[in-house]
Amino acid sequence: MNPVERVWLYLRERFLLLRLFPDLDAIIDGCCQAWNQLTTEAGRIASLTDYPYLRSVRTS
């Protein structure tokens, strides 16, 4: 799984699971709230996206 997929999986499982949204605006608001909650969890994004093989990748 690629790192961003792990973030999305966490958001769905933790904040968005079993919710019904009446319209597109509610979906966007729900996703924004989930993201904002995720960003308050110190170190969570790093723990979700930390793969040993990515540490060895160098950019030019």
PDB file of N, CA, C and O in Angstrom:
ATOM      1  N   MET A   1       0.846  -1.167   0.000  1.00  0.00           N
ATOM      2  CA  MET A   1       0.000   0.000   0.000  1.00  0.00           C
ATOM      3  C   MET A   1       0.900   1.242   0.000  1.00  0.00           C
ATOM      4  O   MET A   1       1.905   1.287   0.709  1.00  0.00           O
ATOM      5  N   ASN A   2       0.546   2.201  -0.765  1.00  0.00           N
ATOM      6  CA  ASN A   2       1.326   3.425  -0.823  1.00  0.00           C
ATOM      7  C   ASN A   2       0.954   4.319   0.368  1.00  0.00           C
ATOM      8  O   ASN A   2      -0.161   4.213   0.880  1.00  0.00           O
ATOM      9  N   PRO A   3       1.853   5.190   0.817  1.00  0.00           N
ATOM     10  CA  PRO A   3       1.624   5.945   2.050  1.00  0.00           C
ATOM     11  C   PRO A   3       0.316   6.728   2.101  1.00  0.00           C
ATOM     12  O   PRO A   3      -0.356   6.737   3.133  1.00  0.00           O
ATOM     13  N   VAL A   4      -0.049   7.375   1.019  1.00  0.00           N
ATOM     14  CA  VAL A   4      -1.292   8.163   1.045  1.00  0.00           C
ATOM     15  C   VAL A   4      -2.517   7.245   1.181  1.00  0.00           C
ATOM     16  O   VAL A   4      -3.531   7.648   1.749  1.00  0.00           O
ATOM     17  N   GLU A   5      -2.426   6.036   0.672  1.00  0.00           N
ATOM     18  CA  GLU A   5      -3.529   5.081   0.835  1.00  0.00           C
ATOM     19  C   GLU A   5      -3.709   4.703   2.299  1.00  0.00           C
ATOM     20  O   GLU A   5      -4.832   4.486   2.753  1.00  0.00           O
ATOM     21  N   ARG A   6      -2.617   4.623   3.032  1.00  0.00           N
ATOM     22  CA  ARG A   6      -2.708   4.321   4.466  1.00  0.00           C
ATOM     23  C   ARG A   6      -3.368   5.468   5.220  1.00  0.00           C
ATOM     24  O   ARG A   6      -4.135   5.237   6.154  1.00  0.00           O
ATOM     25  N   VAL A   7      -3.072   6.712   4.818  1.00  0.00           N
ATOM     26  CA  VAL A   7      -3.710   7.876   5.449  1.00  0.00           C
ATOM     27  C   VAL A   7      -5.211   7.835   5.172  1.00  0.00           C
ATOM     28  O   VAL A   7      -6.014   8.012   6.088  1.00  0.00           O
ATOM     29  N   TRP A   8      -5.592   7.605   3.925  1.00  0.00           N
ATOM     30  CA  TRP A   8      -7.004   7.556   3.556  1.00  0.00           C
ATOM     31  C   TRP A   8      -7.717   6.419   4.297  1.00  0.00           C
ATOM     32  O   TRP A   8      -8.835   6.608   4.777  1.00  0.00           O
ATOM     33  N   LEU A   9      -7.098   5.259   4.395  1.00  0.00           N
ATOM     34  CA  LEU A   9      -7.675   4.137   5.119  1.00  0.00           C
ATOM     35  C   LEU A   9      -7.911   4.503   6.582  1.00  0.00           C
ATOM     36  O   LEU A   9      -8.966   4.204   7.140  1.00  0.00           O
ATOM     37  N   TYR A  10      -6.933   5.144   7.193  1.00  0.00           N
ATOM     38  CA  TYR A  10      -7.071   5.565   8.589  1.00  0.00           C
ATOM     39  C   TYR A  10      -8.226   6.544   8.745  1.00  0.00           C
ATOM     40  O   TYR A  10      -9.031   6.413   9.667  1.00  0.00           O
ATOM     41  N   LEU A  11      -8.311   7.525   7.849  1.00  0.00           N
ATOM     42  CA  LEU A  11      -9.405   8.503   7.919  1.00  0.00           C
ATOM     43  C   LEU A  11     -10.758   7.818   7.785  1.00  0.00           C
ATOM     44  O   LEU A  11     -11.685   8.115   8.538  1.00  0.00           O
ATOM     45  N   ARG A  12     -10.870   6.913   6.838  1.00  0.00           N
ATOM     46  CA  ARG A  12     -12.144   6.214   6.644  1.00  0.00           C
ATOM     47  C   ARG A  12     -12.511   5.390   7.864  1.00  0.00           C
ATOM     48  O   ARG A  12     -13.639   5.463   8.350  1.00  0.00           O
ATOM     49  N   GLU A  13     -11.559   4.602   8.363  1.00  0.00           N
ATOM     50  CA  GLU A  13     -11.848   3.703   9.485  1.00  0.00           C
ATOM     51  C   GLU A  13     -12.113   4.458  10.780  1.00  0.00           C
ATOM     52  O   GLU A  13     -12.964   4.057  11.574  1.00  0.00           O
ATOM     53  N   ARG A  14     -11.398   5.535  10.991  1.00  0.00           N
ATOM     54  CA  ARG A  14     -11.474   6.241  12.269  1.00  0.00           C
ATOM     55  C   ARG A  14     -12.565   7.294  12.310  1.00  0.00           C
ATOM     56  O   ARG A  14     -13.193   7.476  13.352  1.00  0.00           O
ATOM     57  N   PHE A  15     -12.811   7.994  11.213  1.00  0.00           N
ATOM     58  CA  PHE A  15     -13.693   9.153  11.251  1.00  0.00           C
ATOM     59  C   PHE A  15     -14.895   9.090  10.309  1.00  0.00           C
ATOM     60  O   PHE A  15     -15.889   9.776  10.547  1.00  0.00           O
ATOM     61  N   LEU A  16     -14.831   8.300   9.265  1.00  0.00           N
ATOM     62  CA  LEU A  16     -15.864   8.375   8.237  1.00  0.00           C
ATOM     63  C   LEU A  16     -16.714   7.109   8.096  1.00  0.00           C
ATOM     64  O   LEU A  16     -17.692   7.098   7.349  1.00  0.00           O
ATOM     65  N   LEU A  17     -16.347   6.056   8.805  1.00  0.00           N
ATOM     66  CA  LEU A  17     -17.027   4.776   8.676  1.00  0.00           C
ATOM     67  C   LEU A  17     -18.486   4.860   9.137  1.00  0.00           C
ATOM     68  O   LEU A  17     -18.794   5.469  10.161  1.00  0.00           O
ATOM     69  N   LEU A  18     -19.355   4.249   8.378  1.00  0.00           N
ATOM     70  CA  LEU A  18     -20.783   4.136   8.709  1.00  0.00           C
ATOM     71  C   LEU A  18     -21.488   5.479   8.853  1.00  0.00           C
ATOM     72  O   LEU A  18     -22.405   5.618   9.663  1.00  0.00           O
ATOM     73  N   ARG A  19     -21.076   6.442   8.090  1.00  0.00           N
ATOM     74  CA  ARG A  19     -21.745   7.741   8.078  1.00  0.00           C
ATOM     75  C   ARG A  19     -22.449   7.919   6.744  1.00  0.00           C
ATOM     76  O   ARG A  19     -21.929   7.537   5.695  1.00  0.00           O
ATOM     77  N   LEU A  20     -23.626   8.498   6.799  1.00  0.00           N
ATOM     78  CA  LEU A  20     -24.359   8.848   5.584  1.00  0.00           C
ATOM     79  C   LEU A  20     -24.317  10.354   5.432  1.00  0.00           C
ATOM     80  O   LEU A  20     -24.575  11.089   6.386  1.00  0.00           O
ATOM     81  N   PHE A  21     -23.998  10.808   4.251  1.00  0.00           N
ATOM     82  CA  PHE A  21     -23.911  12.237   3.976  1.00  0.00           C
ATOM     83  C   PHE A  21     -25.043  12.615   3.027  1.00  0.00           C
ATOM     84  O   PHE A  21     -25.238  11.960   2.004  1.00  0.00           O
ATOM     85  N   PRO A  22     -25.783  13.656   3.355  1.00  0.00           N
ATOM     86  CA  PRO A  22     -26.939  14.018   2.528  1.00  0.00           C
ATOM     87  C   PRO A  22     -26.587  14.632   1.179  1.00  0.00           C
ATOM     88  O   PRO A  22     -27.378  14.556   0.238  1.00  0.00           O
ATOM     89  N   ASP A  23     -25.406  15.241   1.077  1.00  0.00           N
ATOM     90  CA  ASP A  23     -25.036  15.864  -0.187  1.00  0.00           C
ATOM     91  C   ASP A  23     -23.518  16.032  -0.278  1.00  0.00           C
ATOM     92  O   ASP A  23     -22.788  15.714   0.661  1.00  0.00           O
ATOM     93  N   LEU A  24     -23.065  16.529  -1.405  1.00  0.00           N
ATOM     94  CA  LEU A  24     -21.639  16.680  -1.654  1.00  0.00           C
ATOM     95  C   LEU A  24     -20.984  17.611  -0.641  1.00  0.00           C
ATOM     96  O   LEU A  24     -19.877  17.339  -0.176  1.00  0.00           O
ATOM     97  N   ASP A  25     -21.648  18.695  -0.297  1.00  0.00           N
ATOM     98  CA  ASP A  25     -21.074  19.624   0.676  1.00  0.00           C
ATOM     99  C   ASP A  25     -20.846  18.949   2.020  1.00  0.00           C
ATOM    100  O   ASP A  25     -19.848  19.219   2.687  1.00  0.00           O
ATOM    101  N   ALA A  26     -21.748  18.085   2.418  1.00  0.00           N
ATOM    102  CA  ALA A  26     -21.599  17.356   3.681  1.00  0.00           C
ATOM    103  C   ALA A  26     -20.425  16.385   3.609  1.00  0.00           C
ATOM    104  O   ALA A  26     -19.719  16.191   4.598  1.00  0.00           O
ATOM    105  N   ILE A  27     -20.213  15.777   2.450  1.00  0.00           N
ATOM    106  CA  ILE A  27     -19.069  14.883   2.273  1.00  0.00           C
ATOM    107  C   ILE A  27     -17.770  15.673   2.417  1.00  0.00           C
ATOM    108  O   ILE A  27     -16.854  15.249   3.121  1.00  0.00           O
ATOM    109  N   ILE A  28     -17.697  16.802   1.757  1.00  0.00           N
ATOM    110  CA  ILE A  28     -16.499  17.639   1.827  1.00  0.00           C
ATOM    111  C   ILE A  28     -16.260  18.108   3.257  1.00  0.00           C
ATOM    112  O   ILE A  28     -15.129  18.067   3.741  1.00  0.00           O
ATOM    113  N   ASP A  29     -17.317  18.554   3.936  1.00  0.00           N
ATOM    114  CA  ASP A  29     -17.181  18.987   5.333  1.00  0.00           C
ATOM    115  C   ASP A  29     -16.713  17.838   6.227  1.00  0.00           C
ATOM    116  O   ASP A  29     -15.849  18.030   7.084  1.00  0.00           O
ATOM    117  N   GLY A  30     -17.276  16.652   6.032  1.00  0.00           N
ATOM    118  CA  GLY A  30     -16.884  15.489   6.822  1.00  0.00           C
ATOM    119  C   GLY A  30     -15.425  15.122   6.610  1.00  0.00           C
ATOM    120  O   GLY A  30     -14.714  14.796   7.560  1.00  0.00           O
ATOM    121  N   CYS A  31     -14.980  15.175   5.353  1.00  0.00           N
ATOM    122  CA  CYS A  31     -13.574  14.873   5.056  1.00  0.00           C
ATOM    123  C   CYS A  31     -12.650  15.936   5.644  1.00  0.00           C
ATOM    124  O   CYS A  31     -11.577  15.609   6.152  1.00  0.00           O
ATOM    125  N   CYS A  32     -13.051  17.189   5.582  1.00  0.00           N
ATOM    126  CA  CYS A  32     -12.235  18.263   6.164  1.00  0.00           C
ATOM    127  C   CYS A  32     -12.145  18.114   7.682  1.00  0.00           C
ATOM    128  O   CYS A  32     -11.077  18.306   8.263  1.00  0.00           O
ATOM    129  N   GLN A  33     -13.246  17.778   8.317  1.00  0.00           N
ATOM    130  CA  GLN A  33     -13.232  17.571   9.765  1.00  0.00           C
ATOM    131  C   GLN A  33     -12.332  16.391  10.128  1.00  0.00           C
ATOM    132  O   GLN A  33     -11.569  16.458  11.092  1.00  0.00           O
ATOM    133  N   ALA A  34     -12.427  15.321   9.357  1.00  0.00           N
ATOM    134  CA  ALA A  34     -11.582  14.148   9.609  1.00  0.00           C
ATOM    135  C   ALA A  34     -10.111  14.520   9.458  1.00  0.00           C
ATOM    136  O   ALA A  34      -9.288  14.145  10.293  1.00  0.00           O
ATOM    137  N   TRP A  35      -9.775  15.253   8.398  1.00  0.00           N
ATOM    138  CA  TRP A  35      -8.390  15.664   8.185  1.00  0.00           C
ATOM    139  C   TRP A  35      -7.902  16.544   9.335  1.00  0.00           C
ATOM    140  O   TRP A  35      -6.793  16.357   9.836  1.00  0.00           O
ATOM    141  N   ASN A  36      -8.728  17.498   9.749  1.00  0.00           N
ATOM    142  CA  ASN A  36      -8.331  18.387  10.842  1.00  0.00           C
ATOM    143  C   ASN A  36      -8.119  17.606  12.141  1.00  0.00           C
ATOM    144  O   ASN A  36      -7.208  17.917  12.908  1.00  0.00           O
ATOM    145  N   GLN A  37      -8.942  16.613  12.387  1.00  0.00           N
ATOM    146  CA  GLN A  37      -8.752  15.789  13.576  1.00  0.00           C
ATOM    147  C   GLN A  37      -7.457  14.992  13.467  1.00  0.00           C
ATOM    148  O   GLN A  37      -6.724  14.855  14.446  1.00  0.00           O
ATOM    149  N   LEU A  38      -7.179  14.474  12.292  1.00  0.00           N
ATOM    150  CA  LEU A  38      -5.946  13.719  12.087  1.00  0.00           C
ATOM    151  C   LEU A  38      -4.723  14.590  12.355  1.00  0.00           C
ATOM    152  O   LEU A  38      -3.759  14.132  12.968  1.00  0.00           O
ATOM    153  N   THR A  39      -4.756  15.826  11.905  1.00  0.00           N
ATOM    154  CA  THR A  39      -3.588  16.692  12.063  1.00  0.00           C
ATOM    155  C   THR A  39      -3.350  17.086  13.513  1.00  0.00           C
ATOM    156  O   THR A  39      -2.269  17.575  13.842  1.00  0.00           O
ATOM    157  N   THR A  40      -4.322  16.889  14.378  1.00  0.00           N
ATOM    158  CA  THR A  40      -4.107  17.192  15.796  1.00  0.00           C
ATOM    159  C   THR A  40      -3.432  16.038  16.524  1.00  0.00           C
ATOM    160  O   THR A  40      -2.982  16.205  17.657  1.00  0.00           O
ATOM    161  N   GLU A  41      -3.355  14.868  15.892  1.00  0.00           N
ATOM    162  CA  GLU A  41      -2.724  13.701  16.500  1.00  0.00           C
ATOM    163  C   GLU A  41      -1.226  13.739  16.208  1.00  0.00           C
ATOM    164  O   GLU A  41      -0.779  13.369  15.122  1.00  0.00           O
ATOM    165  N   ALA A  42      -0.473  14.186  17.183  1.00  0.00           N
ATOM    166  CA  ALA A  42       0.977  14.347  17.002  1.00  0.00           C
ATOM    167  C   ALA A  42       1.629  13.045  16.535  1.00  0.00           C
ATOM    168  O   ALA A  42       1.483  11.998  17.166  1.00  0.00           O
ATOM    169  N   GLY A  43       2.349  13.135  15.421  1.00  0.00           N
ATOM    170  CA  GLY A  43       3.100  11.992  14.902  1.00  0.00           C
ATOM    171  C   GLY A  43       2.292  10.963  14.134  1.00  0.00           C
ATOM    172  O   GLY A  43       2.866  10.007  13.613  1.00  0.00           O
ATOM    173  N   ARG A  44       0.977  11.127  14.048  1.00  0.00           N
ATOM    174  CA  ARG A  44       0.153  10.108  13.391  1.00  0.00           C
ATOM    175  C   ARG A  44       0.463  10.003  11.900  1.00  0.00           C
ATOM    176  O   ARG A  44       0.618   8.897  11.382  1.00  0.00           O
ATOM    177  N   ILE A  45       0.554  11.124  11.208  1.00  0.00           N
ATOM    178  CA  ILE A  45       0.817  11.074   9.766  1.00  0.00           C
ATOM    179  C   ILE A  45       2.176  10.430   9.511  1.00  0.00           C
ATOM    180  O   ILE A  45       2.326   9.618   8.598  1.00  0.00           O
ATOM    181  N   ALA A  46       3.160  10.796  10.321  1.00  0.00           N
ATOM    182  CA  ALA A  46       4.488  10.185  10.163  1.00  0.00           C
ATOM    183  C   ALA A  46       4.423   8.680  10.382  1.00  0.00           C
ATOM    184  O   ALA A  46       5.055   7.919   9.649  1.00  0.00           O
ATOM    185  N   SER A  47       3.669   8.247  11.379  1.00  0.00           N
ATOM    186  CA  SER A  47       3.607   6.804  11.642  1.00  0.00           C
ATOM    187  C   SER A  47       2.868   6.062  10.536  1.00  0.00           C
ATOM    188  O   SER A  47       3.173   4.901  10.263  1.00  0.00           O
ATOM    189  N   LEU A  48       1.911   6.709   9.904  1.00  0.00           N
ATOM    190  CA  LEU A  48       1.154   6.070   8.824  1.00  0.00           C
ATOM    191  C   LEU A  48       1.950   6.004   7.517  1.00  0.00           C
ATOM    192  O   LEU A  48       1.736   5.109   6.699  1.00  0.00           O
ATOM    193  N   THR A  49       2.852   6.938   7.332  1.00  0.00           N
ATOM    194  CA  THR A  49       3.542   7.036   6.043  1.00  0.00           C
ATOM    195  C   THR A  49       5.007   6.641   6.106  1.00  0.00           C
ATOM    196  O   THR A  49       5.719   6.769   5.109  1.00  0.00           O
ATOM    197  N   ASP A  50       5.472   6.168   7.244  1.00  0.00           N
ATOM    198  CA  ASP A  50       6.881   5.815   7.398  1.00  0.00           C
ATOM    199  C   ASP A  50       7.142   4.392   6.904  1.00  0.00           C
ATOM    200  O   ASP A  50       6.704   3.415   7.512  1.00  0.00           O
ATOM    201  N   TYR A  51       7.848   4.305   5.813  1.00  0.00           N
ATOM    202  CA  TYR A  51       8.276   3.023   5.265  1.00  0.00           C
ATOM    203  C   TYR A  51       9.793   3.048   5.161  1.00  0.00           C
ATOM    204  O   TYR A  51      10.352   4.043   4.700  1.00  0.00           O
ATOM    205  N   PRO A  52      10.474   1.990   5.573  1.00  0.00           N
ATOM    206  CA  PRO A  52      11.937   1.983   5.486  1.00  0.00           C
ATOM    207  C   PRO A  52      12.454   2.242   4.069  1.00  0.00           C
ATOM    208  O   PRO A  52      13.468   2.918   3.898  1.00  0.00           O
ATOM    209  N   TYR A  53      11.773   1.716   3.061  1.00  0.00           N
ATOM    210  CA  TYR A  53      12.276   1.898   1.697  1.00  0.00           C
ATOM    211  C   TYR A  53      12.182   3.352   1.252  1.00  0.00           C
ATOM    212  O   TYR A  53      12.947   3.780   0.387  1.00  0.00           O
ATOM    213  N   LEU A  54      11.258   4.121   1.828  1.00  0.00           N
ATOM    214  CA  LEU A  54      11.154   5.531   1.455  1.00  0.00           C
ATOM    215  C   LEU A  54      12.281   6.365   2.057  1.00  0.00           C
ATOM    216  O   LEU A  54      12.677   7.378   1.481  1.00  0.00           O
ATOM    217  N   ARG A  55      12.789   5.954   3.192  1.00  0.00           N
ATOM    218  CA  ARG A  55      13.894   6.689   3.814  1.00  0.00           C
ATOM    219  C   ARG A  55      15.145   6.627   2.948  1.00  0.00           C
ATOM    220  O   ARG A  55      15.984   7.526   3.004  1.00  0.00           O
ATOM    221  N   SER A  56      15.273   5.586   2.158  1.00  0.00           N
ATOM    222  CA  SER A  56      16.479   5.430   1.347  1.00  0.00           C
ATOM    223  C   SER A  56      16.372   6.133  -0.005  1.00  0.00           C
ATOM    224  O   SER A  56      17.359   6.197  -0.738  1.00  0.00           O
ATOM    225  N   VAL A  57      15.206   6.658  -0.348  1.00  0.00           N
ATOM    226  CA  VAL A  57      15.014   7.339  -1.630  1.00  0.00           C
ATOM    227  C   VAL A  57      15.602   8.744  -1.541  1.00  0.00           C
ATOM    228  O   VAL A  57      15.305   9.492  -0.609  1.00  0.00           O
ATOM    229  N   ARG A  58      16.415   9.088  -2.490  1.00  0.00           N
ATOM    230  CA  ARG A  58      17.040  10.406  -2.526  1.00  0.00           C
ATOM    231  C   ARG A  58      16.464  11.187  -3.705  1.00  0.00           C
ATOM    232  O   ARG A  58      16.227  10.632  -4.778  1.00  0.00           O
ATOM    233  N   THR A  59      16.247  12.460  -3.492  1.00  0.00           N
ATOM    234  CA  THR A  59      15.796  13.312  -4.605  1.00  0.00           C
ATOM    235  C   THR A  59      16.998  14.044  -5.161  1.00  0.00           C
ATOM    236  O   THR A  59      17.957  14.325  -4.443  1.00  0.00           O
ATOM    237  N   SER A  60      16.938  14.347  -6.439  1.00  0.00           N
ATOM    238  CA  SER A  60      18.063  15.029  -7.097  1.00  0.00           C
ATOM    239  C   SER A  60      17.979  16.511  -6.892  1.00  0.00           C
ATOM    240  O   SER A  60      18.839  17.250  -7.372  1.00  0.00           O
TER     241      SER A  60
END
